[in-house]
Amino acid sequence: MLDALVVGAGGVGSAALYHLARRGLSVRGVDRFAPPHDWGSSHGDTRVIRLAYFEHPDYVPLLRRAYALWEELAQATRQELYVECGALQVGPPQGALLPGLDKAAAEHDLVLERFDATSFAARWPGFVLPEGAEARFEQRAGFLRVEDCIAAHLQLAQAAGAELVTDTVVSGWQRRGPDHVEVETSAGILAARRLIVTPGAWAPGLLAGLKVPLRVTRQALFWFEAEELQARAGGAPVYFYELGDGRFYYGFPAEGGAAKAARHYGGSEVADPLALDRELRPAEEADLRAFLSGHLRGVGGARLRHAVCMYTNTPDENFLVGRHPDAGEVVFAAGLSGHGFKFASALGEALAALATDEETPASVAFLSPTRFGY
Ligand SMILES: Cc1cc2nc3c(=O)[nH]c(=O)nc-3n(C[C@H](O)[C@H](O)[C@H](O)COP(=O)(O)OP(=O)(O)OC[C@H]3O[C@@H](n4cnc5c(N)ncnc54)[C@H](O)[C@@H]3O)c2cc1C
């Protein structure tokens, strides 16, 4: 019998596979596609990573661990996985973004730069500071190359002895007894002592037993022609704007003349991830262009590319990580709610620790689904 099976070898699952394999365990990852792929939640070139975490200060220790592990992974595979270009964050002083940033920075002693209208205009010619808004800049932030990160974890996992089975669908799992979990797949039944469930947008099916309502949404990404002003080489940062009405937009420095931008949250509900509508919706492009034309300079020319991805949202938009209430042998990470990729390295390590009954290097207890009281 295998020591461990990982269902879903995407962002978090690929990291879990690596951390289990490097412990010398016999481990197999099973995925319905061939990661990295663009059918789930981990594609589109880049993901923002930032340390002063406005969503909740409790994420900061987990993020510190994630930064260290991404660096290790980059060194071990000799590639640039993390690009530090800083994060410019702009919003109303009484919104969710700036008070959250200030709180996380104060609790964890993080450095945030502030600007008045004059210093903002001088430092950020490509960006607009709306009337009444304020801005913060964090240098220790930037982006991860999402597909390369997954490929790197899988490469090291396989080098350490992990098996990866692709194009194989898991339809269910059952605990058969102590140290015995069975998984039903399109290629037959597999058995293992431990099961790690990291299915992204398919969590509502495979983790229904958690009884936490998960809402999968469709999120559109666009790449537009951009001028030098928005180029990474010219010092452009990743950016995150909260508008006065609570909408969030974000984007990345341009690379090769193309700048990626998107709206955070607000996507339409997806009933079946396999039937995701991947067509371009003109209203989404118009919404994004309206944001860009009001808040950025030098971006918003021709549309160069478009992609569609999925968020899997929990009721409070914080992740679900822990041990399954119905089976101590089963651990999971799901409901990453549109902000989880930056944590994938540390979540994979935490899942490997939970599965082997070790203490997690950084706490994930605050992400337990028991907070919902179901
Ligand atoms: C447009 C967009 C922008 C984002 N921006 C950011 C950002 O800037 N920063 C950030 O930190 N996060 C961001 N996120 C969130 C982050 O990318 C996701 O939370 C994260 O990548 C999800 O990882 P995952 O491992 O849960 O899912 P995935 O990487 O999708 O992996 C799940 C895997 O499970 C497999 N699978 C599912 N069901 C089965 C089954 N039944 N049998 C076999 N295999 C199965 C799938 O094929 C898939 O490979 C963004 C997400 C989107 C969609």
The ligand as an SDF file (V2000), in Angstrom:
LIG
                    3D

 53 58  0  0  0  0  0  0  0  0999 V2000
   -7.7730   34.6570  -12.3310 C   0  0  0  0  0  0  0  0  0  0  0  0
   -7.1330   34.2770  -11.0400 C   0  0  0  0  0  0  0  0  0  0  0  0
   -6.2010   35.1320  -10.4550 C   0  0  0  0  0  0  0  0  0  0  0  0
   -5.6120   34.8000   -9.2460 C   0  0  0  0  0  0  0  0  0  0  0  0
   -4.6700   35.6410   -8.7230 N   0  0  0  0  0  0  0  0  0  0  0  0
   -3.9970   35.2690   -7.6110 C   0  0  0  0  0  0  0  0  0  0  0  0
   -2.9030   36.0460   -7.1590 C   0  0  0  0  0  0  0  0  0  0  0  0
   -2.5430   37.0520   -7.7750 O   0  0  0  0  0  0  0  0  0  0  0  0
   -2.2450   35.6240   -6.0460 N   0  0  0  0  0  0  0  0  0  0  0  0
   -2.5960   34.4930   -5.3800 C   0  0  0  0  0  0  0  0  0  0  0  0
   -1.9590   34.1610   -4.3790 O   0  0  0  0  0  0  0  0  0  0  0  0
   -3.6390   33.7300   -5.8030 N   0  0  0  0  0  0  0  0  0  0  0  0
   -4.3200   34.0930   -6.8900 C   0  0  0  0  0  0  0  0  0  0  0  0
   -5.3520   33.3220   -7.3660 N   0  0  0  0  0  0  0  0  0  0  0  0
   -5.7540   32.1350   -6.6190 C   0  0  0  0  0  0  0  0  0  0  0  0
   -4.8600   30.9680   -6.8660 C   0  0  0  0  0  0  0  0  0  0  0  0
   -4.3630   30.9670   -8.1840 O   0  0  0  0  0  0  0  0  0  0  0  0
   -5.6250   29.6910   -6.5860 C   0  0  0  0  0  0  0  0  0  0  0  0
   -6.2110   29.7900   -5.3110 O   0  0  0  0  0  0  0  0  0  0  0  0
   -4.6890   28.5050   -6.5630 C   0  0  0  0  0  0  0  0  0  0  0  0
   -3.8580   28.4910   -7.6830 O   0  0  0  0  0  0  0  0  0  0  0  0
   -5.5260   27.2390   -6.4990 C   0  0  0  0  0  0  0  0  0  0  0  0
   -4.6680   26.1300   -6.3280 O   0  0  0  0  0  0  0  0  0  0  0  0
   -5.3110   24.7070   -6.0880 P   0  0  0  0  0  0  0  0  0  0  0  0
   -4.1770   23.7710   -5.9130 O   0  0  0  0  0  0  0  0  0  0  0  0
   -6.3480   24.7860   -5.0160 O   0  0  0  0  0  0  0  0  0  0  0  0
   -6.1300   24.4130   -7.4390 O   0  0  0  0  0  0  0  0  0  0  0  0
   -5.5640   23.9450   -8.8750 P   0  0  0  0  0  0  0  0  0  0  0  0
   -4.2010   24.4710   -9.1070 O   0  0  0  0  0  0  0  0  0  0  0  0
   -6.6370   24.2210   -9.8650 O   0  0  0  0  0  0  0  0  0  0  0  0
   -5.3740   22.3730   -8.6990 O   0  0  0  0  0  0  0  0  0  0  0  0
   -6.4380   21.4870   -8.5120 C   0  0  0  0  0  0  0  0  0  0  0  0
   -6.0860   20.2470   -9.3100 C   0  0  0  0  0  0  0  0  0  0  0  0
   -6.9570   19.1980   -8.9520 O   0  0  0  0  0  0  0  0  0  0  0  0
   -7.2620   18.4660  -10.1120 C   0  0  0  0  0  0  0  0  0  0  0  0
   -8.5140   17.7620   -9.8440 N   0  0  0  0  0  0  0  0  0  0  0  0
   -9.6650   18.3100   -9.4190 C   0  0  0  0  0  0  0  0  0  0  0  0
  -10.6130   17.3730   -9.2550 N   0  0  0  0  0  0  0  0  0  0  0  0
  -10.0330   16.1940   -9.5690 C   0  0  0  0  0  0  0  0  0  0  0  0
  -10.5300   14.8540   -9.5980 C   0  0  0  0  0  0  0  0  0  0  0  0
  -11.7930   14.5690   -9.2730 N   0  0  0  0  0  0  0  0  0  0  0  0
   -9.6850   13.8830   -9.9910 N   0  0  0  0  0  0  0  0  0  0  0  0
   -8.3970   14.1750  -10.3330 C   0  0  0  0  0  0  0  0  0  0  0  0
   -7.8980   15.4230  -10.3230 N   0  0  0  0  0  0  0  0  0  0  0  0
   -8.6960   16.4230   -9.9400 C   0  0  0  0  0  0  0  0  0  0  0  0
   -7.3570   19.5270  -11.1970 C   0  0  0  0  0  0  0  0  0  0  0  0
   -7.1890   18.9870  -12.4900 O   0  0  0  0  0  0  0  0  0  0  0  0
   -6.2370   20.4600  -10.8070 C   0  0  0  0  0  0  0  0  0  0  0  0
   -5.0190   20.1440  -11.4670 O   0  0  0  0  0  0  0  0  0  0  0  0
   -5.9690   33.6030   -8.5840 C   0  0  0  0  0  0  0  0  0  0  0  0
   -6.8950   32.7420   -9.1700 C   0  0  0  0  0  0  0  0  0  0  0  0
   -7.4610   33.0600  -10.3900 C   0  0  0  0  0  0  0  0  0  0  0  0
   -8.4650   32.1250  -10.9890 C   0  0  0  0  0  0  0  0  0  0  0  0
  1  2  1  0
  2  3  1  0
  2 52  2  0
  3  4  2  0
  4  5  1  0
  4 50  1  0
  5  6  2  0
  6  7  1  0
  6 13  1  0
  7  8  2  0
  7  9  1  0
  9 10  1  0
 10 11  2  0
 10 12  1  0
 12 13  2  0
 13 14  1  0
 14 15  1  0
 14 50  1  0
 15 16  1  0
 16 17  1  0
 16 18  1  0
 18 19  1  0
 18 20  1  0
 20 21  1  0
 20 22  1  0
 22 23  1  0
 23 24  1  0
 24 25  2  0
 24 26  1  0
 24 27  1  0
 27 28  1  0
 28 29  2  0
 28 30  1  0
 28 31  1  0
 31 32  1  0
 32 33  1  0
 33 34  1  0
 33 48  1  0
 34 35  1  0
 35 36  1  0
 35 46  1  0
 36 37  1  0
 36 45  1  0
 37 38  2  0
 38 39  1  0
 39 40  1  0
 39 45  2  0
 40 41  1  0
 40 42  2  0
 42 43  1  0
 43 44  2  0
 44 45  1  0
 46 47  1  0
 46 48  1  0
 48 49  1  0
 50 51  2  0
 51 52  1  0
 52 53  1  0
M  END
$$$$
